[in-house]
Amino acid sequence: MNPTGRALLAGALGAAAVGWVVLPDGAAVESPSFGAPVILEPGGELPVTIRVAIPGVTTLDAAALEHDGVKIPLTRVEPAGRGPRQTARFRIPADCRPGNYDLVVRAGAGQRTARRAVAVLREIPERFTVAQISDLHFGASAEGEASVARIVAELNRLAPAAVLVTGDIAQDGKPQEYERAQRALARLSMPVVCIPGNHDRRGWGAYLTSFGGPTGSVRLGSWTFLRLDSAHGRDQFTESQVRDIAQALDEAEPHRVIVLLHIPLVGTRSVKAHAHSVMELFRRKGVPLVLSGHWHYRAGYGEDPGGRGEPGAGATTYVVTATAGGPPVPGPTGHSDLRGFTLIAVDRGKVTAIEPRTVEGGGDAAAAGSTR
């Protein structure tokens, strides 16, 4: 066979292979996801975005919610386009029971499931509590993973409206580490919002598969949890990220934004580029609270350098939460905080309390320097 014939045969075989592999399962759910769920009431509208392998051939056809083997078909109220990235809107039934649901999407001949991607609440509260946990480090030690399990149990007892996870979910980015982390977080009875940390870059594909994209907004009523990625490259923001942050803040309700980022913006182990530009954006846009991890000890910085986590009138409060599952690290005072989490109380349009909690070996949570 001449070279031209071989090239034509190779092209035909390649096209056949693509058709065989891609067409039956040629779509991926981009949003919502486990780490960026949509939180809404019964009867609300659910936006779903997918990416398809062959635009014009595969389209977003249908969606359903699933929990404990029961599947709830959704009514499509806005059709998707036919490009590589397609978004459609579906309506949740008015009699849908509250809970965390898997999202099942049918696109062409394929079906995809996004675990715990939809949270249905009986009603969206104006007064609520959220919890922040950080630095789970699954894969680092059995002791650390047991600590995370105790924190999960304590959070289920406290029942915040959502749990905000600020990165370093896995130690080495291995798929099995994310599988264990996802199983642990799936035991939470409330929606979970996640961002990546620098350790999660060690297994980027596994992180994305388990928790979805690293940035974007999650809404809880009029409040926005703004998910930022400060852990890529050399721990810096890019100019395009700064523009994206400004746009996201413009689209959010003023003064009702809680920012999540793994690496703090000030300090020796902090974001190295455009940090002060981002902090100035937060100040101008009236962001009340920025939550970080990474340091493994409890601290505050910026306009609250004493680490008290005290909400200030009109000021941005910056809080670093102690590790949930990684090794505790001594802070500037030389004292290592116990593993723990942070509770944040919101009353209508204000953050009213920020309360660090530690979890002892027996599983009891104790307040540590709480502020009200």
N, C-alpha and C positions, 0 to 999 in steps of 0.2 A: 504494500500500500504506500502511495506517495505521501509526502509531508502534508499536502493539503487535505488528503483523505483522512490521514491520522488526526489532523486538527479538527476536522468536521466531526469525526467519530468521538473524539474527546469532548467536544462541546455538547454533542447530543447526550453522551453518557452523563456529563455534568448536569445538564438541564434535567435529565430524568432523575438523577440522585436528589437534586433540590426539590423537584416535585414530589418525590417519594417521601422525603424527610420532612419538608416544611409544610406542604399543603394540609395534611391532616391535623397539624398542631402548630399553625403558623402565627399565633398571636401571643402576646405577653401582656398581663395587666400591669400598667404603669402606676395607676392610682385608682382607688385607695389601696393601702397596704397595711400589713401588720403594724409597722412603725409609724404610719401616717393615716390613721383611720378617719373616716367621715363619721362625725357624731351628730345625730339628728333625732327628731321626735317622730313618732308614728305619723304617717301621712306626708312626711317631708320628701324633698327631691334629692336624689343621689346622683352626683356626676361620676361617671366611670370613663377612664381613659385607658386605651390599649395602644400597643404598637404592633403592626402587622408586618409579616415578611414580604408579602406580595400585595402592594396597594392595588385597589381596583378589583381584586379577586376575593380577598378575605375582608369581611366587614363585621362590625360589632352587631350581632343579631339579637341577643337576648341576655338577660341577667336574672339571677335569683339569689336569695339569701338562704343559708343552710346552717342548721344548728341541731346537733344530736340526731342526725339522719333525717330531719324534717326540712324539706325544701319549700321556700316561699317564692313563687314567681313574682317578678316586678313588672309594673306597667311602664312601657317606654313612652316618655312624654316629649322627647326631643331626639330625633335620629342622629346617627353618627355620619361623618363624611366618608370619603373613600380613599383618603391619603394614608401615608404610613403611620400617622398618629391620629387616632380617632377618639372623639369624646361624644358620649350620649348621656342623656339624663333619664333616670328612672324614678318612679314614685314608689315609696314604701307604703304598704297597705295601712290604712288607718287603724286597723285592729292588730297590728304587729306587736307582739309581746316584747317588752324591754329585754335587752341582753346584747351580748357580743356575737356577731355572726360572721361566718365565712361568706365571701362573695364568689359566686360561680358565674362565669361569663362564657357564653357560647359565641364563637367567631368562626364562620365557615364550618368546616368539618371538625374543628378542634374545640376543646373545652379547657378552661383554666380556672384554678381556684386560688383566691387570695385569702389566706387565713386571717381570721379576726379583723377583717378590713372595715367592718361596719359596726358601729355601736348605736343601738337604739335606746334612748332614754325616755322614761315616762313623760318628763318635761325637762326643758333646758332651764337650770336654776340660775337665778341672779346672785344668790349667796351660796358659795361652795368652797370646798377645800381641794387642793391638788397636792400631790406628793412628788418630790424629786428624788430619784436615786441615780447613782453614778458609779462608774468604774466597777462593774460587776466582775470582770476578768475571769470568765468561765475558762477553765483549763489551767489556771495558775495553781490552784490547790483545792483539795476536797473541803478543807476548813472554810475557805472563802465561799464556795458554792453552798455550803450548809448555812453560812451567814445570809446569803441571798434568800434562801428558802425561808429562814426565820423572818426576814423583812417582808417577804411576800405574804406570809401568814399574818403578820402584824398589820399590813396595809389592808388586807381583806377584813380584818376586825375593825379598823378605823374607817373604811369605806370612803376614801376621797373620790371626787368626781372623775379624776384621771390620774395616771402615773406618768411622769415625765422622766425619761431615761437619757442622761446626757453623756453617753459614749463610753468607749472601752468596754464593750459588752463581752468580747472575747479576748483571751490573752494572746494567742498566736494566729487568729483568723482561720482556724481549721473548721471545716463544715460541721464536724461533730460537736465542736464547742458551741457553734450557733444553734445547732439542734437542741442541745441541752438548755441553752439560754432561752430559746423560744418556748420550750416546754415549761420552764420555770415561770416565765412571764405570762404564759397562757393560763396559769392558775389564778391570776388576778381577776377579780370579778368586774373590774372597770376597764375602760379603754386605756391603751398604752401608746405613748408617743415617744419615738426614739430618734436620736441623731448618732452619728458615728464618732469615735475617738481615734486617736493616732494608732492604737493597737489594732483597730478594725481595718486599717489600711493594709495590714499584713495578709488579709484574706478578703479583698474587696468584693470579688464576685460572690463569695459565700454570704457576706453581709447584705449585699443588694438582694440576693435571692431570698434571704430570710426576712428582711425588714423593709425593703423598698428603697426608694431614692433618698439621698442624704439631706435634702433641703426642701423648703416649701412651708406652707402654713396649714395648721389644723385649727378649725374653729370650734369653740364651745360657746354657743350663743353669740353674744356680742364680743367675746374675748377671742384673741388670736394667740396661739402658741406658734411663734416664729422659729422654725428649725434652720439653724445655720451650720455650715461645715467649716470649722476653723482648724481641722486636723489633717488637711491635705498638704502635699508638697513639703514646704519648709515651715509649716505652721503659720501661714499667713493668709490674709485676705487679698484677693486680686481687685483691680479697679472695676472689673465687670461685676464682681460680687458686691462691691459697695453700691453700684448702681441698682443691682437687683434688690438689695436690702432697702434702699430708699424707696423703690417702687412698692415693695411689699408693705412697708410702713404707711405709704400713701393710701393703699387699698384697705388697711385695717382701721377699725374704730379707734379714734384718738384716745390715748391714755389707757387703752385696754389691750396691751400687748405684753406677753411674757416671752422673753427671748431665751432660747436654749442654744448653747454652744459649749463644746467640750473644753477647749483650751481658753483660759481667762485672757482678758485683754491687757492686763497690767501685771507686772511682776517679772521675776527672773525666768520663769517657765511660762511664757505668755506668747500671744500672737505677735509676730515680728514685723508685719507690714500692714499699714492702713488701720491699725487698731484705734488710734485717736480720731481718725475720720469717722469710724463706725460709732465710737462713743459720742462724738459730737452729733451724729445723726440721732442717736437715742435721746440725747438731751433736747434737741430741737423738736423731735416728734413726741416728746412726753412719754417715753417708755418707762413704766414704773419699776420693772424688775428684769434682771438678767441673771440666769442661772448657769453655772459652770461646774466642772469637775476637775479631773486631771491631777490636782495636787495631792489628793488622797487625805487631806485634812480640811477641817472646816475653817473658812476665812471669809472676809469681806474685803473689797477694794474699791477704787474709784471714789465715789462720794460717800462711801461707808467703810473707810479703811480699818475701822476697829473690829470688823468681823461680827458685829452684833446682829446684822440682818434686820435693821430697823427701817420700816418703810418711812420715807421722808415726804413731806408735802411738796409735790412738784419735782422731786429729785429722782434720779435713777438709782436704785439700790442694786449693788452687785454682790452676789452670794456664791461662794464655792462650797459644795457639799462634800462631806467626808466619803471615803470609799465604802461601797456596799459589800464588795467581795475581794478586793485586792488587798495587798499588805498595807496596814496603816503606816503613815509617814509622819515623822515629827514636824510640827509647824515651827514658826519663828520663835516660839517660846520654848522649844525643845520638848513639848508635850505631844504625844501621839493620841489623836482622837480615836475612840472606839468606832468600829464600823457603824454606819447608820444611814439616815435619810433626812429630808427636810420637808416639813409641812408648810403650805402656803394657804392662808385664808383670804378669800375674796368676798367682799360685801358690795354687791352692785358694781359700781364703777371704780372701786379702790381695792388695792392690796392692803389688808388691815393687820396681818400678823404673819411672821416668818419664824418658824419654830424648829430648830435642829433637834433630832431625836437620835439616840443611840440604842442599839439592840445588843443586849448582853447574851451570853451563851444560852441562857434559859429561854430566850425569846421575848422577854418583856421589854417594851420600849420605855425609855425614860427621857424626860425633857432635859435639854442641856442648854442652859442660857436662853430660855425662850423669851421672846419679845412680843408684847401685845399692845 
